[in-house]
């Protein structure tokens, strides 16, 4: 389970306490505060704190005080303008602090996004729990034949069973050895900072991760994409749901222009103009490489132009 009874009791206690404040709050985000949203087999994402809302983005863009007399529709229009024209600074005025429990190998992908503040559970000072990410059978897949950093067809039958058995046995054996090394019963016991090197990359860690909205949306654009690794994508999907409730206008613009939109090169735009004029455009006369042409076809929704 992602949460122990003690952890759930702590969250319930936090949610039962209310604090009076004069700062702006987002009703959609208030319902998420402290609540742990399960991810994978033992992981979760939960909001610890946040600052700002859609109005804060508009306020920063207008460099004014208060909400003024602007209507909601005008605020939404301004946010869409900012998103459309890549004006990032107003989105940096909103921040979120997340508590995330995730496998170490996912954390090592995640930490590549260096524009956040991170404080991770320390295995030098504390003993890690015996919790490992073991994929569901339908998440086991062979290496992709077309993408060196992706997965292909699902493993089946005896091979899938053998892989799951090996993953589980190896994880448990490594943790058994970890416990044996740090034990001080009848021996000095190896230092925790050394014993942790024997733990596998699928063991769970935890961290607090604080980031502004602009950089969070960049993270989501990459990690909630269909091409992202499943194990980090499910965390991004959970965060997307939270952000959609926190800043609905900003998230709607983000989903439209970033997640659902596309960036085209000048060569690609020229091909579209030629097509609109009735010209037969092919990869050979497009000026694009085969890879570019294949991606272009996907963007415009055709496979044979």
C-alpha positions as CSV (number, residue, x, y, z in Angstrom):
1,X,0.0,0.0,0.0
2,X,1.3,3.6,-0.7
3,X,0.4,4.8,2.8
4,X,0.7,3.1,6.2
5,X,-2.1,3.6,8.8
6,X,0.1,6.1,10.7
7,X,0.8,8.1,7.5
8,X,-2.9,8.2,6.7
9,X,-3.8,9.3,10.2
10,X,-1.2,12.1,9.9
11,X,-2.8,13.3,6.7
12,X,-6.3,13.1,8.1
13,X,-5.1,15.2,11.0
14,X,-3.5,17.8,8.7
15,X,-6.7,18.0,6.6
16,X,-8.9,18.4,9.7
17,X,-7.1,21.6,10.7
18,X,-7.9,24.9,9.0
19,X,-5.9,28.1,9.0
20,X,-7.2,31.6,8.4
21,X,-5.3,33.5,5.7
22,X,-5.5,36.7,3.7
23,X,-3.6,35.3,0.7
24,X,-5.2,34.1,-2.4
25,X,-6.3,30.5,-2.4
26,X,-7.5,28.2,-5.2
27,X,-10.6,26.2,-4.2
28,X,-9.6,23.4,-6.6
29,X,-6.2,23.0,-5.0
30,X,-7.5,23.1,-1.5
31,X,-9.2,19.8,-1.9
32,X,-5.8,18.3,-2.9
33,X,-3.8,19.6,0.1
34,X,-2.1,16.8,1.9
35,X,-4.1,14.1,0.1
36,X,-1.9,11.3,-1.2
37,X,-2.8,10.3,-4.8
38,X,-1.6,6.7,-5.4
39,X,0.8,6.1,-8.2
40,X,2.3,2.7,-9.3
41,X,2.3,-0.1,-6.6
42,X,3.7,1.8,-3.6
43,X,4.1,5.4,-4.8
44,X,2.1,8.6,-4.3
45,X,2.0,12.3,-5.1
46,X,0.6,14.8,-2.6
47,X,0.5,18.6,-2.4
48,X,2.1,20.1,0.7
49,X,1.8,23.8,-0.2
50,X,1.2,26.1,-3.1
51,X,1.2,29.8,-3.9
52,X,-0.8,31.7,-6.5
53,X,-3.7,30.9,-8.9
54,X,-4.8,32.0,-12.4
55,X,-5.4,35.5,-11.1
56,X,-1.8,35.7,-9.9
57,X,-0.6,35.0,-13.4
58,X,-2.7,37.8,-14.8
59,X,-1.7,40.2,-12.0
60,X,2.0,39.6,-12.7
61,X,1.4,40.2,-16.4
62,X,-0.3,43.4,-15.8
63,X,2.1,44.5,-13.0
64,X,-0.9,45.7,-10.9
65,X,-2.5,45.1,-7.6
66,X,-5.5,43.1,-6.8
67,X,-7.9,41.6,-9.2
68,X,-8.9,44.9,-10.8
69,X,-12.1,45.0,-12.9
70,X,-11.0,42.4,-15.5
71,X,-13.6,39.7,-16.2
72,X,-12.8,36.0,-16.0
73,X,-13.0,35.7,-19.8
74,X,-10.5,38.5,-20.2
75,X,-8.2,36.8,-17.7
76,X,-8.5,33.6,-19.7
77,X,-7.7,35.4,-22.9
78,X,-4.6,37.0,-21.3
79,X,-3.4,33.6,-20.1
80,X,-3.9,32.1,-23.5
81,X,-2.0,35.0,-25.1
82,X,0.9,34.5,-22.6
83,X,1.0,30.8,-23.4
84,X,0.7,31.3,-27.1
85,X,3.5,33.8,-27.2
86,X,5.8,31.9,-24.8
87,X,5.7,34.7,-22.1
88,X,6.9,32.5,-19.2
89,X,7.6,35.0,-16.4
90,X,4.0,35.4,-15.2
91,X,3.6,31.7,-14.8
92,X,6.7,31.6,-12.6
93,X,4.7,33.6,-10.0
94,X,2.8,30.4,-9.0
95,X,4.6,27.7,-7.1
96,X,3.8,24.2,-5.8
97,X,5.5,21.9,-3.2
98,X,4.9,18.2,-3.7
99,X,5.7,15.2,-1.5
100,X,6.5,12.3,-3.9
101,X,7.2,8.7,-3.2
102,X,8.8,7.0,-6.3
103,X,11.3,4.3,-7.4
104,X,14.9,5.4,-7.4
105,X,15.2,4.8,-11.2
106,X,12.2,7.1,-11.8
107,X,13.8,9.7,-9.5
108,X,17.0,9.7,-11.5
109,X,15.0,10.5,-14.6
110,X,13.0,13.2,-12.7
111,X,16.0,14.9,-11.3
112,X,17.2,15.7,-14.8
113,X,14.7,18.7,-14.5
114,X,17.1,20.9,-12.6
115,X,14.8,23.9,-12.2
116,X,13.3,22.8,-8.9
117,X,14.2,22.7,-5.2
118,X,14.6,19.1,-4.0
119,X,15.1,17.5,-0.6
120,X,15.3,13.7,-0.7
121,X,15.0,11.0,2.0
122,X,18.5,10.2,3.1
123,X,19.6,6.6,3.3
124,X,22.8,7.8,5.1
125,X,20.7,8.7,8.1
126,X,17.7,6.5,7.8
127,X,16.9,2.9,6.9
128,X,14.9,2.5,3.7
129,X,11.7,0.5,3.7
130,X,11.4,-2.9,2.1
131,X,9.3,-1.5,-0.8
132,X,10.1,-2.1,-4.4
133,X,8.5,-1.3,-7.7
134,X,7.4,-4.5,-9.4
135,X,5.7,-3.9,-12.7
136,X,2.2,-5.1,-13.4
137,X,2.3,-7.9,-16.0
138,X,0.9,-5.7,-18.7
139,X,3.8,-3.2,-18.1
140,X,6.5,-5.7,-19.0
141,X,7.7,-5.2,-22.5
142,X,10.6,-6.1,-24.8
143,X,13.0,-3.5,-26.1
144,X,11.6,-1.5,-29.0
145,X,12.9,-2.3,-32.4
146,X,12.6,1.3,-33.6
147,X,13.4,3.3,-30.5
148,X,16.6,2.7,-28.5
149,X,15.1,4.2,-25.4
150,X,11.7,2.7,-25.5
151,X,9.7,-0.5,-25.1
152,X,8.0,-2.6,-27.7
153,X,5.6,-5.6,-27.5
154,X,4.5,-6.9,-24.2
155,X,6.2,-10.0,-22.7
156,X,3.9,-13.0,-22.5
157,X,3.6,-16.3,-20.8
158,X,6.6,-18.1,-19.3
159,X,9.0,-15.2,-20.1
160,X,6.8,-12.7,-18.3
161,X,6.5,-14.9,-15.3
162,X,10.2,-15.5,-15.1
163,X,11.0,-11.8,-15.4
164,X,8.6,-10.9,-12.6
165,X,10.1,-13.7,-10.4
166,X,13.6,-12.5,-11.0
167,X,12.7,-8.9,-10.2
168,X,11.0,-9.9,-7.0
169,X,13.7,-12.4,-5.9
170,X,16.6,-10.1,-6.7
171,X,15.0,-7.1,-4.8
172,X,14.3,-9.2,-1.7
173,X,17.7,-10.8,-1.7
174,X,19.4,-7.4,-1.9
175,X,17.3,-6.1,0.9
176,X,18.0,-9.1,3.0
177,X,21.8,-8.5,2.5
178,X,21.3,-4.8,3.3
179,X,19.6,-5.6,6.6
180,X,22.3,-8.1,7.4
181,X,25.1,-5.7,6.7
182,X,23.7,-2.8,8.8
183,X,22.6,-5.0,11.7
184,X,24.7,-4.5,14.9
185,X,23.7,-7.8,16.5
186,X,26.9,-9.7,17.1
187,X,28.9,-7.4,14.8
188,X,29.8,-3.7,14.4
189,X,27.4,-3.3,11.4
190,X,28.3,-1.6,8.1
191,X,27.5,2.1,7.9
192,X,24.2,2.9,6.3
193,X,25.9,5.2,3.8
194,X,27.8,2.2,2.5
195,X,25.2,-0.5,2.8
196,X,22.8,1.4,0.6
197,X,25.0,0.8,-2.5
198,X,23.7,-2.8,-2.5
199,X,20.0,-1.8,-2.9
200,X,18.4,-2.0,-6.4
201,X,17.2,0.9,-8.5
202,X,13.5,-0.2,-8.0
203,X,13.5,0.5,-4.3
204,X,11.3,3.5,-3.3
205,X,12.6,6.8,-2.2
206,X,10.8,10.0,-1.2
207,X,11.4,13.7,-1.7
208,X,9.9,17.2,-1.4
209,X,9.9,18.9,-4.8
210,X,9.1,22.6,-5.1
211,X,8.8,24.2,-8.5
212,X,7.2,27.2,-10.2
213,X,4.4,26.7,-12.6
214,X,6.4,27.6,-15.7
215,X,9.0,24.9,-15.1
216,X,6.3,22.4,-13.9
217,X,4.5,22.8,-17.2
218,X,7.8,22.1,-19.0
219,X,8.2,19.0,-17.0
220,X,4.7,17.9,-17.8
221,X,5.0,18.6,-21.5
222,X,7.9,16.1,-21.6
223,X,6.9,13.5,-19.0
224,X,3.1,13.4,-19.7
225,X,3.8,12.8,-23.3
226,X,2.9,9.5,-24.8
227,X,6.5,8.8,-25.6
228,X,7.7,9.2,-22.0
229,X,8.5,6.1,-20.0
230,X,5.4,4.7,-18.4
231,X,6.7,4.7,-14.9
232,X,7.4,8.5,-14.9
233,X,4.4,9.3,-17.1
234,X,1.9,8.1,-14.5
235,X,3.4,10.5,-12.0
236,X,3.1,13.3,-14.6
237,X,-0.5,12.3,-15.3
238,X,-1.4,12.5,-11.6
239,X,0.2,16.0,-11.4
240,X,-1.7,17.1,-14.5
241,X,-4.9,16.3,-12.7
242,X,-3.8,18.4,-9.7
243,X,-2.7,21.4,-11.9
244,X,-5.9,21.3,-13.8
245,X,-7.8,21.9,-10.6
246,X,-5.3,24.5,-9.3
247,X,-5.0,26.8,-12.3
248,X,-7.8,25.7,-14.7
249,X,-7.3,28.5,-17.2
250,X,-3.5,28.1,-17.4
251,X,-3.8,24.3,-17.7
252,X,-6.4,24.6,-20.4
253,X,-4.1,26.9,-22.4
254,X,-1.2,24.5,-21.7
255,X,-3.2,21.5,-22.9
256,X,-4.2,23.4,-26.0
257,X,-0.9,25.0,-27.1
258,X,1.7,22.6,-25.6
259,X,0.2,19.2,-25.1
260,X,-2.2,19.3,-28.0
261,X,-0.3,21.7,-30.3
262,X,2.7,21.2,-32.5
263,X,5.7,23.2,-33.5
264,X,6.5,23.3,-37.2
265,X,9.7,24.3,-39.0
266,X,9.7,26.9,-41.8
267,X,10.2,24.0,-44.2
268,X,7.1,22.3,-42.9
269,X,5.1,25.5,-43.1
270,X,6.2,25.9,-46.7
271,X,5.0,22.4,-47.5
272,X,1.6,23.1,-46.0
273,X,1.3,26.3,-48.1
274,X,2.2,24.3,-51.2
275,X,-0.4,21.7,-50.3
276,X,-3.1,24.3,-49.8
277,X,-2.3,25.6,-53.3
278,X,-3.0,22.1,-54.6
279,X,0.6,21.0,-55.2
280,X,1.5,17.3,-54.7
281,X,4.1,17.3,-51.9
282,X,6.2,14.2,-51.2
283,X,9.1,13.5,-48.9
284,X,11.4,13.6,-52.0
285,X,10.4,17.2,-52.9
286,X,9.6,18.5,-49.4
287,X,13.2,19.3,-48.3
288,X,12.8,17.1,-45.2
289,X,14.6,14.0,-44.1
290,X,12.7,10.8,-43.9
291,X,12.4,11.1,-40.1
292,X,11.2,14.7,-40.4
293,X,8.7,13.8,-43.0
294,X,7.3,10.9,-40.9
295,X,6.8,13.2,-38.0
296,X,5.3,15.9,-40.3
297,X,2.7,13.3,-41.6
298,X,1.7,12.5,-38.0
299,X,1.2,16.2,-37.2
300,X,-1.0,16.8,-40.2
301,X,-2.8,13.6,-39.8
302,X,-1.9,11.8,-43.0
303,X,0.3,8.9,-43.8
304,X,0.6,9.3,-47.6
305,X,0.6,12.8,-49.0
